[in-house]
Amino acid sequence: MALHGRPPPDPEPTGPFLAPAHDPPLSVRPRGTTAADPRVSVIIPVLNEARLIPQCIPTWQALAARGAEVLLVDGGSDDHTVDLLEQAGLAVIAAPRGRGRQLRLGAERARGEILLFLHADTRLPDGALELVRHALRDDRCWGRFDVRIDSSRRLLALVSFAINLRSRLSGIATGDQAMVMTRWAYGQAGGFAAQPLMEDIDLSARLKRLGPPVCLRPPVLTSPRRWLGHGIVSTILLMWALRFAYWLGVPAATLARFYR
């Protein structure tokens, strides 16, 4: 069912994420999942991805066929992204542009007990839904996958290793690692901030207060397009510079101008 239409207003959030009205209050929800087969909502932000989408659609349809709720959140594409998704029978939600806003709205519309946030150019490993359901049990309420950049270049293999090692040591996950969490954890952490960059770092820091992340070893496979398009070394330096500036307190909206 297509949910696309005129984008909603674009206000900054004024409070923490609130679960849908039919859910029990967040304060009484468990940390991990308790159902034998909890539903997973896969939330995917998209923007002008018409070239990429034809190769992704079968994968997303397969997730839906295995019982996942798949929500594509469009940030105002002006190509054929939305047409392609709707023709494939996938649910599309219109959102204000900005990945943090798109992810936040997707979470608000999702109905699953587990929320999995997936970049459009990242593919999940086989059996990902079962891995996630098994991982988020009892007191384990959030986590992420290891990541592998889809390239035979040795330097990008080293980059993948460094990303995963840094994540293990710091307890911080990035969006490329397909962050996953229970609805309870998402609500307790306040959800994604409505910001265009570093939304993953920001939410990870708050989720850490609930406990360390589960680090799922089977890697997601992410596209090397940014690394190859902008230069591997240049991209590494840019990302480290942006993170350091964010740590110093530079607003995400300012940093986003340098990321484009």
N, C-alpha and C positions, 0 to 999 in steps of 0.2 A: 504494500500500500504506500502510495506516495504521500508524503507529508509536506512536500515543498510548497512554498508560497511566498508572500511578501515577508522579507526579513523582519524579525521583531525589533523593538526599540533597543538601543545600545547603551543602557545605563551601566554604571559600575555597580558591582554587587554591594549590598548594604549589610549583609550578614552571612552566616555560614550556610552551606548547602542544606537544603531541606529535602527529605525524601518525599516521594509521591504520597498523596493524601491517604492511599489505601495501605501504606506500610505502617507498621508499629513505630512508635517514637524511637529515634535513634538511641536514646539513652538506655533502652531496654533490649536492644538488639545484641546478639552475640558478637564476639570479636571475629571468630572464624565462622565458616559455614556449618550448619547443623543438618541440613537436608541431605539425603543420601545422594541425590543427583541435582544439585543446585543449578539453576539456569545461569548461563553466562551471557552478558550483553557485551558485544564487541562494538566499540565506538570508534569511528574512523573519520577524522577531519579531512576534507578535500577542498581544493581550490585550483581550478584550471588544470585538471588532470586528464583531459580527453585523450591524450596520446597514451597514457599509462593504463587507463581504466579497462580497455578491452582485455588485456592480459590478466587483470586482477579479478574481474567479474566471476569467472568460474570458481576461483578460490573462495570468494565471499559467499557465493551461492552454496558451495559445499559446507561452509560453516553453518549456514542457516539450515541446511538439510540435516545436519547433525544436532540440531536443537538449539543453536545459539540465536540470540536476537542480534541482528546485524543492522547497525544504524550508521548511515553515511551523513555527515554534517557538513553541508556546503557553506562556504564563507563568501558567496557572491560570485561564483564563476561566470565568466562572460564567454566561455567556449561551449562545447557540447557535453561537458561533464554531466550535468543534471539530466539531459535527455538520454544519455547512454545508461545511466543508473536506473532511471524510471522505466526505460524499455526492458531492462533486465529484471524488473519486478522487485528492485531493492528499495528499502525505505530511505527517503531522503528528507532531511530536516534543514530548513533555511536558517542561517544564523548570521550575526554580524561578523565581519571579517576579523580574523585574529585567532590563532590556534587555541589560546586559553579560553576565549569566549565560546568557540565551537565545541571544545571538549566539555566545558561546563554545561552548555545547553544539552549536549548529547547525554550526559549523565543525568540531568534532570528528567529527560524523556525516557530513559532506560527503565526496564522493569526487572532486570535480572538481579539475583542475589550477589553475583560477582560481576565486577566491571573490568573489562579489558580494553585498554586504550592503545590503538594500533595506528601507526602512520600508514598512509596509503601506499608508500613504496617499500613497505616491510612485509615479509611473508612469515607466517607462523610455522613452526615445525609440525611434523605429523603427530597427531595425538595431543595437540596443544590444549584442547578443551579438557580432556581427561587429566592431563598434567596439572592444570590450574585447579581443577576441582579437588584433586588429591592434595595439592600443596597447601591450600587455604583451609585447613581444618584446625579445630581446637583453638589455640591461641595465636595461630599464624594468620595474619589478616591482610598482608600486602606483600608484594614482591615484584620481580621482573625476570625476564629471560636474559641469558647471555646473548650477545649480538655478534654476527659475522657479516662483514661488508662483502658484498657479492662481487669479488674481483680476485684474479689470480696474482695481483701485484703483491709482492712481499711486504712493502711498506704499509699497505692497507691491512694485511694480516696482522702486522705489528700494532697498528692502530686499534684493531678489534680487540686484541689481547690487552692493550693498555686500558681501553674503555671498561672492559670487564673486571680487570684487576682494580682499577680505581674505584669502581662501584662497590666491590667487595670490601675494600678497605675503608671507604667513606660512608657506606650505607646510603648513598645517593644514587638514584636511578635516572636515566634519561629516556626521553620519549622513543628513541630508536630501539630501546630494549623492551618495548611492549609492556608498559607498566600494568599491573593487575592488582586488584584489591577488592575486599568485600564492600558491600554498600555501607555497612557500619563504619568501616575504617575511613572510607571516603567522606562520610558525613562528619565523623569525629575530627578529621583533619581540616575540615572547612572547604574541601573541594578545590578545584582549579581556580586560581585567580584569573580575572578577566584581563590578561596581559598578553602581548603579542610574542613574547620571548621569555625564556627561562621559567615558563610555567611548570615544567617538569621538575626542575631543581627546587623551585619554591615549594611544591607540594611534597616532594620527597623529604625535605627538611622537617615538615610538619608531621608526616607519617612516621618518621623515625622516633618520635616521642611515644608512639604506640608500641614500638618494638622494631627489631631489625628486619630487613626485607628477606624474603625467601628468594634465593638465587637459583633459578632453574637452569640447569646445564645445557639442555638441548637448545641450540641457538636459533634465534630468528635471523632471517636473511634480509639485509637491507641494501637498498640500491647505492651504488658508488657515485651517483650522478653529481652530487654537490662536490665531492672530493675531486672527481675528474674534471668537472666543468670549471672549477675555480682554482685548481691546483692543490695537490695533497698537502704540501708544506704550508702553503698560504692558508689553507683551511684550518690546519692544526693551530697555527699561530693566531688566526682570527678567533677561533673558539676559545682558546686559553685567555686571550685578551678580553673577550666579552665576559667570560666567567669571573675573571679577576675584577673587572670594572663593576660587575653586578655585586660581587662580594663587598666592594667599597661603597656601595649604595647608589650607583648610577641607575636611574629608572629604566625598566625594561623597554618602555616605549622609545627611549633615546637610543638604547643599544640596538633595537630592531632596525633602525635606519642604516646601520653598518652591516647588518646581516643579509640584507636583500641581495 
